[in-house]
Amino acid sequence: MKINGWKRIGIIASVVWILGAGAHTFNVVDNDLIKTASALTLSCEEAQNWRWSAECDKRSTDYLAESSYILWIDVAVVAFVPVPLGWGFTYLVLFLVRWVKRGSIRPI
């Protein structure tokens, strides 16, 4: 089976998308989770007159542990879902262009 140049470019673009979008999404969502955990700790310490407590740290640690699955779900969705959608859209456009071309050819 021989793969033409356009399909090779598509494969490379798909791999670049999966790696790039996955890494970017991981960074963004992870930073948001850390900011939220930090806000939880600060609000807890504020309620206790700015005293450190193990309970405040436990709350933020538990939040991060419970939210870690959300991180990986978001990464997987953003990295992998657009790839088959992009390939499907591309093949749909190619099919429609070829279909229109066949319909516009006049018989001799």
C-alpha positions, 0 to 999 in steps of 0.5 A: 500500500502506497501513501501519497504525499497529501496523506503523509502530510495529513498523518504528520499534521495529526501527530503534531496536533495530538502532541501539541494540543494534548500538551497545551491542554494539559498545561492550561487545565493543570494550571487552572486546577492548581489555582483553584486548589490554592484559592481553596487553601487561602479561603480556608486559612482566611476563615481560620484567621490566617493560621495554617492548618493541616485541614486546609492543606488536606482540602486542596490535596483532596480537590487535586486528587479528585480532579485529576481524572478531569484533567486527563479526560480534557486532554484526551478529548481535545487531542484525539476527537478533532483528528477523525473529525478533520479527516472525515471533513477532508474526505467529505469535501474531496468527495463533493468536489469530485461529485460536482466535477463528474456532474459537470462533464458533458458527454461527447 
